[in-house]
Amino acid sequence: MNELTETRKDELTTRSNILHFEELLRECPGSWEGDNQEIAPLTHEFPPGLYVRTIRIPAGMVCTGKLHRHEHPNILQSGTVEVVTESGGVEMLTGPLFMISKGLTKRALVAHTDLVWTTIHANPTNSKDLAFLEKQVIIEDLTEYKEEITKCLSQQ
C-alpha cells in the first residue's frame, strides 16, 4: 500500500474515532447538542461578503466541532486547547493563533483554559439568515458528508 493510501486510511480511522467520541458525549449526563448560549455563547457578525462566528468555550469543556464544508480562516483568539483532527492528530494550541482549516475537518477538543475561537466564512449574498448560512457552511449529518466527499472526489 502506498504512503498516500496509508495516510488517508489513518485519517479515516481518526475521523471514525472522533465521531464515536461525539456519540459517547451525547450519552453523558448534562450534555447537549447544538448551540448553548448560556454555557458556550456564540456571536455572529456580517461584514460585507463574510459570515463570522465566534464561540466562547469555558475551561474544562470537552466537545466536538461542527463539520464545515469549505476551507476557511480560523482564529483562536485566546486560550489553550487540546485538539484532535484526522489530519493533525493531537495538538496543543494556544491563542492568539491564526489557522486555515481544510474543508470537511472534524475536531474533538478539550479546553484547558477559557477559549475565544472565531471562524470566518464566505457570504457572497450578504445574508444574515443564520439558518441559511449554517446550511451553506455546516454539514449536519453523515449522509450529507458522504455526498460532499463524493462531490470533492469527482472534481479531482
C-alpha positions in Angstrom: 0.0 0.0 0.0 1.4 3.4 -0.9 2.1 6.2 1.7 -0.9 8.3 0.5 -3.3 5.4 0.9 -1.9 4.7 4.4 -2.3 8.4 5.4 -5.9 8.5 4.1 -6.6 5.3 6.0 -5.2 6.8 9.2 -7.3 10.0 8.7 -10.5 8.0 8.2 -9.8 5.9 11.3 -9.2 9.1 13.3 -12.4 10.6 11.8 -14.3 7.5 12.9 -12.9 7.7 16.4 -13.9 11.4 16.7 -17.5 10.6 15.5 -17.6 7.7 18.0 -16.4 10.1 20.8 -19.1 12.5 19.8 -21.7 9.7 20.2 -20.3 8.9 23.7 -20.5 12.6 24.6 -24.2 12.7 23.7 -24.8 10.0 26.3 -23.1 11.9 29.2 -25.4 13.5 31.8 -25.6 17.2 31.2 -24.5 17.0 27.6 -26.3 18.9 24.8 -26.2 19.0 21.1 -26.1 22.2 19.1 -25.6 25.7 20.4 -25.9 26.6 24.1 -25.8 30.3 24.6 -25.6 30.0 28.4 -22.6 27.7 28.5 -20.7 28.5 25.2 -22.1 31.8 23.8 -21.9 32.1 20.1 -21.9 35.5 18.3 -22.5 36.2 14.6 -21.1 39.2 12.6 -21.8 40.1 9.0 -19.1 42.3 7.4 -19.6 42.7 3.6 -19.1 39.3 1.9 -18.4 37.4 5.1 -20.0 35.5 7.9 -18.0 35.5 11.2 -18.9 33.1 14.0 -17.2 33.5 17.4 -17.7 31.0 20.2 -16.6 31.3 23.8 -15.8 27.9 25.3 -15.3 27.6 29.1 -12.2 25.9 30.6 -12.8 22.2 31.1 -15.3 21.8 28.3 -14.9 18.7 26.2 -16.7 18.9 22.8 -16.6 18.3 19.1 -16.7 21.0 16.5 -19.1 21.4 13.6 -18.2 19.9 10.3 -17.5 22.9 7.9 -18.0 22.4 4.1 -15.2 24.6 2.9 -11.6 25.7 3.7 -11.8 28.8 5.9 -9.8 31.0 8.2 -9.9 30.2 11.9 -8.6 32.3 14.7 -8.1 31.0 18.2 -8.1 34.5 19.8 -7.3 33.4 23.3 -6.9 30.3 25.4 -5.2 26.9 25.3 -6.9 23.9 23.9 -6.0 20.3 23.1 -7.4 19.4 19.6 -7.7 16.1 17.7 -8.2 16.2 14.0 -7.9 13.5 11.4 -5.1 15.4 9.6 -3.2 16.8 12.5 -3.5 14.2 15.2 -3.4 15.6 18.7 -2.2 19.2 19.0 -2.0 21.7 21.9 -2.9 25.1 20.6 -2.6 28.4 22.4 -4.0 31.7 21.1 -3.6 34.1 19.6 -3.3 31.7 16.6 -4.3 32.0 13.0 -5.0 28.9 11.0 -6.6 27.8 7.8 -8.9 24.8 8.3 -9.4 22.4 5.5 -12.9 21.8 4.4 -14.6 18.7 5.9 -12.4 18.7 9.0 -13.9 17.3 12.2 -12.4 18.2 15.6 -12.6 17.0 19.1 -11.3 19.3 21.8 -10.6 19.8 25.5 -10.5 23.5 26.6 -7.6 23.8 29.1 -8.5 27.5 29.7 -11.4 29.7 28.6 -11.3 30.0 24.8 -12.4 32.5 22.2 -12.5 30.9 18.8 -13.6 32.5 15.5 -14.3 31.0 12.1 -14.7 33.2 9.0 -16.8 32.1 6.0 -17.6 33.5 2.6 -21.1 35.1 2.5 -21.4 36.3 -1.1 -25.2 37.1 -0.7 -24.6 39.1 2.5 -27.3 37.1 4.2 -28.0 37.5 7.9 -30.3 34.5 8.0 -28.5 32.1 10.3 -30.4 29.0 9.2 -29.5 29.7 5.6 -25.8 30.5 6.4 -25.4 27.4 8.5 -26.8 25.3 5.7 -24.2 26.9 3.4 -21.3 26.4 5.9 -22.0 23.4 8.0 -22.7 19.7 7.2 -25.3 18.4 9.6 -25.3 14.6 9.1 -23.2 11.8 7.7 -25.3 11.3 4.6 -24.7 14.8 3.6 -21.0 14.4 4.5 -20.7 11.3 2.2 -22.3 13.3 -0.6 -19.8 16.2 -0.1 -16.9 13.7 -0.2 -18.2 12.1 -3.4 -18.6 15.5 -5.0 -15.0 16.5 -4.0 -13.5 13.3 -5.3 -15.3 13.6 -8.6 -13.8 17.1 -9.1 -10.2 15.8 -8.7 
